[in-house]
Amino acid sequence: MKSLPACLLLACFVLLAPAAGQDGAKIEAKLDTIIQKLDANQGTLNEVAKAVTKDAAPATEPAAPGGAVEAAVKADIDAVQTNTNTLWMVVAAALVFFMQPGFAMVELGFSRAKNSINIIMKNFLDFSISVIVFMFLGFGLMFGTTAGGWIGTDGFWLSTRAGDDQLWAFWFFQAVFAGTACTIVSGAMAERTKFVGYLIYAGFLTGIVYPLGGHWAWGSFGGGFGVGGEKGWLEAMGFIDFAGSTVVHGCGGACALAGIIVVGARHGRFAKDGTPRLIAGHNIPLAALGVFILWFGWFGFNAGSTLVANGSIGRIAVNTTIAPAAGALAAMISMWFVQGRPDVGITLNGALGGLVGITACCANISPASAFIVGLVAGIITTVTTIALERVGLDDAVGAVPVHLVNGWWGTLSVALFNMDGFDAKSLGVQALGTFSITFTSFVICFAIFKTVDMLVGLRASENEQIDGLDFSEHSANAYPDFQTTEQA
């Protein structure tokens, strides 16, 4: 295509051609020569213009997508996710803390009125002791730099951390777990355990016993928050206990078993020939309310153990709903079959057994498998409750069947119902882990209770039990308008 100047010259030629006469051919030849030169010059000018535009682009055009802009957007997204994770940990930890009154209500309802203040004091003070001891000792032993995979060695004082450090949310979440493990024992040993002896136990469990097993299974979990980061020996072998069927509930249940062996049965619980006698709780509706509170708090216990706010919490919450429902049904039906009537206490404990059973495996099994886990947990609760009575062990609220035996079952279920497929080696590791943690907890707590019993006394006298621990330990009465003791 000819350039604009060339077109103008051509137009002039057309207009002048009639007047040119004989010289028209010469003029046309000259014009063609001029047009060719103009075209060549126009091409040169276009190339120069392109070069100038290319050199000026960085200064005159906006920055291309990517680079600093993309990095800034990614940083903003990461900050939002981090803050959301922190918020989720705090909310979940608050739900777990709300389990503390749930435990208190269950223990109150299953016990007699004359021991109500004693039960409230134990549940209130064991948590208070737990968080203090966990701050100064337990957290470092559990999550600090490992010594051969056995115990943490640092992280005992965290006050130098910045106020917005995500570690605080992690610490809060772990502290309420420690309080949960501690308070399990209170219900099993209710109505005959001296107050001071129980408080001494609470300090040792949170300071030594619980952190020891916790480090073996969860020792590396503090690494993402700037503490420790190395795996405990069980974790290094592939042991999985997602939210603590063994680490929390198995540990607490093992200590409860040690406690009821050392302290003995309540006055009047068994006849001289060993026949069990029923000691009815004074407020079953209160116990039922406690179970509902525990079930509610368990959503934080299990789903919160992701430590991040992502889509995985949905299925965990579903499994945490299905398993206890199945556990309650299975426990009720199995006890109905044994004694010919549905029993409210065993039904409530069946739901708790299902919750303990699903705790370790809630993140890696399907809802259908959660239903099976819950069914088996309900049957285990019934069978173990009957077995404890027959061997003469007095568990006032059923802590050993619910927490210890179902803790074993839930931890094994991680391998038995794994959605990625069954692996015999994994089952062996799970069995080793749950045995190691619960056996160690039992042995240490048995020694603690024996020592406390020898030094300060652990068991209340028969007269104190008859009067009620509210009177003998606290000189008070939870229900002053009613007679709550067995003596006139």
HUUR-V213004 format. One record per residue. N is the residue number from 1. RES is the residue in one small letter. SS is DSSP state (helix for helix, strand for strand, loop for the rest). PHI is phi in whole degrees, 0 to 359 (999 if undefined). D_LAST is the distance of its C-alpha to the last C-alpha in Angstrom with 2 decimals. Layout:
n = (N/N)
res = (RES/RES)
ss = (SS/SS)
phi = (PHI/PHI)
d_last = (D_LAST/D_LAST)
This chain:
n = (1/2/3/4/5/6/7/8/9/10/11/12/13/14/15/16/17/18/19/20/21/22/23/24/25/26/27/28/29/30/31/32/33/34/35/36/37/38/39/40/41/42/43/44/45/46/47/48/49/50/51/52/53/54/55/56/57/58/59/60/61/62/63/64/65/66/67/68/69/70/71/72/73/74/75/76/77/78/79/80/81/82/83/84/85/86/87/88/89/90/91/92/93/94/95/96/97/98/99/100/101/102/103/104/105/106/107/108/109/110/111/112/113/114/115/116/117/118/119/120/121/122/123/124/125/126/127/128/129/130/131/132/133/134/135/136/137/138/139/140/141/142/143/144/145/146/147/148/149/150/151/152/153/154/155/156/157/158/159/160/161/162/163/164/165/166/167/168/169/170/171/172/173/174/175/176/177/178/179/180/181/182/183/184/185/186/187/188/189/190/191/192/193/194/195/196/197/198/199/200/201/202/203/204/205/206/207/208/209/210/211/212/213/214/215/216/217/218/219/220/221/222/223/224/225/226/227/228/229/230/231/232/233/234/235/236/237/238/239/240/241/242/243/244/245/246/247/248/249/250/251/252/253/254/255/256/257/258/259/260/261/262/263/264/265/266/267/268/269/270/271/272/273/274/275/276/277/278/279/280/281/282/283/284/285/286/287/288/289/290/291/292/293/294/295/296/297/298/299/300/301/302/303/304/305/306/307/308/309/310/311/312/313/314/315/316/317/318/319/320/321/322/323/324/325/326/327/328/329/330/331/332/333/334/335/336/337/338/339/340/341/342/343/344/345/346/347/348/349/350/351/352/353/354/355/356/357/358/359/360/361/362/363/364/365/366/367/368/369/370/371/372/373/374/375/376/377/378/379/380/381/382/383/384/385/386/387/388/389/390/391/392/393/394/395/396/397/398/399/400/401/402/403/404/405/406/407/408/409/410/411/412/413/414/415/416/417/418/419/420/421/422/423/424/425/426/427/428/429/430/431/432/433/434/435/436/437/438/439/440/441/442/443/444/445/446/447/448/449/450/451/452/453/454/455/456/457/458/459/460/461/462/463/464/465/466/467/468/469/470/471/472/473/474/475/476/477/478/479/480/481/482/483/484/485/486/487/488)
res = (m/k/s/l/p/a/c/l/l/l/a/c/f/v/l/l/a/p/a/a/g/q/d/g/a/k/i/e/a/k/l/d/t/i/i/q/k/l/d/a/n/q/g/t/l/n/e/v/a/k/a/v/t/k/d/a/a/p/a/t/e/p/a/a/p/g/g/a/v/e/a/a/v/k/a/d/i/d/a/v/q/t/n/t/n/t/l/w/m/v/v/a/a/a/l/v/f/f/m/q/p/g/f/a/m/v/e/l/g/f/s/r/a/k/n/s/i/n/i/i/m/k/n/f/l/d/f/s/i/s/v/i/v/f/m/f/l/g/f/g/l/m/f/g/t/t/a/g/g/w/i/g/t/d/g/f/w/l/s/t/r/a/g/d/d/q/l/w/a/f/w/f/f/q/a/v/f/a/g/t/a/c/t/i/v/s/g/a/m/a/e/r/t/k/f/v/g/y/l/i/y/a/g/f/l/t/g/i/v/y/p/l/g/g/h/w/a/w/g/s/f/g/g/g/f/g/v/g/g/e/k/g/w/l/e/a/m/g/f/i/d/f/a/g/s/t/v/v/h/g/c/g/g/a/c/a/l/a/g/i/i/v/v/g/a/r/h/g/r/f/a/k/d/g/t/p/r/l/i/a/g/h/n/i/p/l/a/a/l/g/v/f/i/l/w/f/g/w/f/g/f/n/a/g/s/t/l/v/a/n/g/s/i/g/r/i/a/v/n/t/t/i/a/p/a/a/g/a/l/a/a/m/i/s/m/w/f/v/q/g/r/p/d/v/g/i/t/l/n/g/a/l/g/g/l/v/g/i/t/a/c/c/a/n/i/s/p/a/s/a/f/i/v/g/l/v/a/g/i/i/t/t/v/t/t/i/a/l/e/r/v/g/l/d/d/a/v/g/a/v/p/v/h/l/v/n/g/w/w/g/t/l/s/v/a/l/f/n/m/d/g/f/d/a/k/s/l/g/v/q/a/l/g/t/f/s/i/t/f/t/s/f/v/i/c/f/a/i/f/k/t/v/d/m/l/v/g/l/r/a/s/e/n/e/q/i/d/g/l/d/f/s/e/h/s/a/n/a/y/p/d/f/q/t/t/e/q/a)
ss = (loop/loop/loop/helix/helix/helix/helix/helix/helix/helix/helix/helix/helix/helix/helix/helix/helix/helix/helix/helix/helix/helix/helix/helix/helix/helix/helix/helix/helix/helix/helix/helix/helix/helix/helix/helix/helix/helix/helix/helix/helix/helix/helix/helix/helix/helix/helix/helix/helix/helix/helix/helix/helix/helix/helix/helix/helix/helix/helix/helix/loop/loop/loop/loop/loop/loop/loop/helix/helix/helix/helix/helix/helix/helix/helix/helix/helix/helix/helix/helix/helix/helix/helix/helix/helix/helix/helix/helix/helix/helix/helix/helix/helix/helix/helix/helix/helix/helix/helix/helix/helix/helix/helix/helix/helix/helix/helix/helix/helix/helix/loop/loop/helix/helix/helix/helix/helix/helix/helix/helix/helix/helix/helix/helix/helix/helix/helix/helix/helix/helix/helix/helix/helix/helix/helix/helix/helix/helix/helix/helix/helix/helix/helix/loop/loop/strand/loop/loop/loop/loop/loop/strand/loop/loop/loop/loop/loop/loop/loop/loop/loop/loop/loop/loop/loop/loop/helix/helix/helix/helix/helix/helix/helix/helix/helix/helix/helix/helix/helix/helix/helix/helix/helix/helix/helix/helix/helix/helix/loop/loop/loop/loop/strand/loop/helix/helix/helix/helix/helix/helix/helix/helix/helix/helix/helix/helix/helix/helix/helix/helix/helix/helix/helix/helix/helix/helix/helix/helix/helix/helix/helix/helix/helix/helix/helix/loop/loop/loop/loop/loop/loop/loop/helix/helix/helix/helix/helix/loop/loop/loop/loop/loop/loop/loop/helix/helix/helix/helix/helix/helix/helix/helix/helix/helix/helix/helix/helix/helix/helix/helix/helix/helix/helix/loop/loop/loop/loop/loop/loop/strand/loop/loop/loop/loop/loop/strand/loop/loop/loop/loop/loop/loop/loop/helix/helix/helix/helix/helix/helix/helix/helix/helix/helix/helix/helix/helix/helix/helix/helix/helix/helix/helix/helix/helix/helix/helix/loop/loop/loop/loop/loop/helix/helix/helix/helix/helix/helix/helix/helix/helix/helix/helix/helix/helix/helix/helix/helix/helix/helix/helix/helix/helix/helix/helix/helix/helix/helix/helix/helix/loop/loop/loop/loop/helix/helix/helix/helix/helix/helix/helix/helix/helix/helix/helix/helix/helix/helix/helix/helix/loop/loop/loop/loop/loop/loop/loop/helix/helix/helix/helix/helix/helix/helix/helix/helix/helix/helix/helix/helix/helix/helix/helix/helix/helix/helix/helix/helix/helix/helix/helix/loop/loop/loop/loop/loop/loop/loop/loop/helix/helix/helix/helix/helix/helix/helix/helix/helix/helix/helix/helix/helix/helix/helix/helix/helix/helix/loop/loop/loop/loop/loop/loop/loop/helix/helix/helix/helix/helix/helix/helix/helix/helix/helix/helix/helix/helix/helix/helix/helix/helix/helix/helix/helix/helix/helix/helix/helix/helix/helix/helix/helix/helix/helix/helix/helix/loop/loop/loop/strand/loop/loop/helix/helix/helix/helix/helix/helix/loop/helix/helix/helix/helix/helix/helix/loop/loop/loop/loop/loop/loop/loop/loop/loop/loop/loop/loop/loop/loop)
phi = (999/286/285/299/301/296/295/296/296/295/297/300/299/297/289/272/304/296/278/285/69/290/275/299/295/292/295/299/296/293/297/300/296/296/297/299/293/296/298/297/295/296/298/297/298/297/296/296/297/298/297/295/297/297/292/271/303/299/273/248/257/293/298/291/303/102/61/296/295/298/297/294/297/298/297/295/297/298/294/297/295/298/294/294/299/297/299/296/298/293/297/296/296/296/296/294/300/294/293/300/295/298/300/297/294/298/294/299/296/275/249/276/300/290/244/295/295/301/293/298/297/295/291/286/282/294/291/299/294/301/291/290/295/295/294/275/225/299/298/295/296/276/239/289/305/284/251/69/83/257/200/282/235/211/82/275/222/245/290/279/289/295/296/259/293/294/302/298/296/297/298/301/298/288/294/289/296/298/297/296/301/291/284/302/291/304/294/297/261/296/77/209/252/292/297/295/300/293/295/298/304/302/295/291/296/286/276/230/296/296/299/297/295/298/292/300/260/233/303/273/294/280/301/290/241/86/232/56/121/265/285/287/293/287/299/295/279/103/294/235/220/308/237/112/303/262/301/262/282/297/298/297/293/295/293/296/298/299/294/288/290/287/281/84/279/296/301/88/289/232/288/298/271/92/293/290/244/284/246/284/289/270/206/294/304/294/297/296/299/299/294/299/297/297/301/299/295/294/296/288/300/275/294/292/289/295/64/222/266/220/293/291/292/296/293/299/295/297/298/286/269/287/300/293/298/294/297/297/296/295/294/298/294/293/288/301/293/285/247/81/203/286/251/290/297/290/294/298/291/298/296/295/298/296/294/295/297/275/297/283/248/297/264/231/232/276/301/297/292/299/298/293/303/294/301/296/299/297/293/302/301/295/297/292/299/295/297/298/299/290/264/82/258/256/250/299/242/84/292/292/299/289/265/283/291/286/295/300/300/296/289/293/295/305/273/294/242/304/293/277/115/284/221/298/296/298/298/296/295/298/296/298/295/292/292/299/289/288/293/298/298/298/297/295/292/300/295/297/295/297/295/299/297/287/271/236/90/245/261/288/292/296/297/296/292/294/293/101/289/300/283/287/261/230/51/213/222/291/232/295/273/228/279/244/266/270/259/289)
d_last = (121.51/123.89/122.58/122.90/125.94/127.70/127.18/128.66/131.75/132.22/132.10/134.78/136.93/136.66/137.80/140.67/141.88/144.36/146.03/146.21/148.81/150.13/147.82/144.69/144.28/144.46/141.98/139.50/139.73/139.02/136.09/134.56/134.86/133.17/130.33/129.67/129.43/127.08/124.82/124.73/123.86/121.11/119.55/119.60/117.93/115.15/114.40/114.24/111.87/109.49/109.47/108.73/105.87/104.29/104.40/102.87/100.00/97.26/97.93/98.32/95.99/92.15/90.35/89.99/86.55/84.46/84.49/82.70/81.59/79.92/78.27/76.83/75.49/73.91/72.29/70.79/69.44/67.94/66.28/64.74/63.46/62.00/60.21/58.92/57.64/55.87/54.29/53.17/51.53/49.60/48.48/47.48/45.58/43.68/42.73/41.50/39.48/37.86/36.58/34.16/31.87/32.45/31.03/28.03/27.39/27.79/25.37/22.77/23.17/23.04/19.87/16.20/15.20/13.17/16.62/18.83/19.96/20.75/22.83/24.65/25.46/26.85/28.96/30.21/31.04/32.58/35.12/35.84/36.48/38.47/41.03/41.68/42.17/44.19/46.47/47.31/47.34/46.38/48.98/51.88/50.87/50.59/53.70/55.88/59.20/58.58/59.14/60.53/58.24/55.15/53.73/54.69/56.23/56.50/55.21/52.41/53.40/54.54/54.79/58.59/58.74/60.08/57.72/58.99/58.92/57.53/55.68/52.85/52.00/52.13/49.85/47.28/47.36/46.89/44.11/41.84/42.59/41.41/38.13/37.69/38.30/35.76/32.80/33.12/31.38/28.22/27.10/27.93/25.89/22.91/19.26/20.28/23.21/23.35/24.71/27.72/28.84/28.91/31.01/33.48/33.95/34.63/37.47/39.10/38.96/40.61/42.99/44.24/42.91/43.33/46.65/48.12/47.91/48.71/51.93/53.02/52.79/53.29/55.05/58.06/56.25/56.53/60.32/60.92/59.13/60.95/58.54/59.37/60.78/61.21/59.51/56.90/57.91/56.10/57.36/60.87/60.65/59.89/56.12/54.70/51.12/51.73/48.34/46.22/44.93/45.28/45.67/42.46/40.34/41.56/41.02/37.46/36.71/38.24/36.14/33.02/34.09/34.64/31.23/29.23/31.39/30.77/27.04/26.18/23.82/20.18/17.70/17.74/20.73/23.12/23.06/24.83/28.02/27.82/27.03/25.45/22.18/21.61/19.07/19.61/20.08/18.32/21.62/24.79/27.00/26.32/27.35/30.44/31.34/31.16/33.57/35.95/35.94/36.69/39.46/40.95/40.87/42.47/45.71/46.04/45.02/47.77/50.46/50.13/50.98/54.59/54.67/57.45/57.62/59.88/60.14/58.22/54.84/55.37/55.29/52.44/50.37/51.42/50.38/47.03/46.53/47.74/46.01/42.35/43.17/44.63/41.72/39.17/41.36/41.98/38.34/37.29/40.20/39.81/36.10/36.97/39.57/37.20/34.23/35.94/34.20/34.26/31.30/30.44/29.15/32.27/34.47/33.26/33.71/37.12/38.29/37.23/39.01/42.10/41.98/41.82/44.58/46.94/46.48/49.15/51.68/51.39/54.74/56.94/56.04/56.73/54.23/55.00/53.98/50.83/49.91/50.34/48.38/45.46/45.64/45.61/42.78/40.58/41.36/40.81/37.32/36.40/38.07/36.69/33.08/33.47/35.33/32.67/30.07/32.59/33.24/29.58/29.43/26.38/27.58/24.70/27.13/30.36/32.23/34.39/35.78/36.31/37.75/39.18/40.66/41.77/43.10/45.37/46.39/47.20/49.29/51.31/51.84/53.94/56.65/56.00/56.42/58.65/61.00/63.82/63.64/61.90/62.75/61.70/62.10/59.77/57.15/57.51/57.07/53.95/52.48/53.41/51.87/48.48/48.26/49.39/46.98/43.84/44.60/45.33/42.14/40.10/41.81/41.51/37.85/37.02/38.73/36.91/33.44/34.42/35.80/32.82/30.52/32.76/33.25/30.06/27.52/26.68/23.59/20.06/18.44/15.99/13.17/14.34/14.44/10.93/9.77/12.68/16.10/15.89/13.78/15.60/19.00/19.25/16.65/16.33/14.62/17.05/15.50/14.31/14.39/11.85/8.33/9.67/7.60/6.68/3.82/0.00)
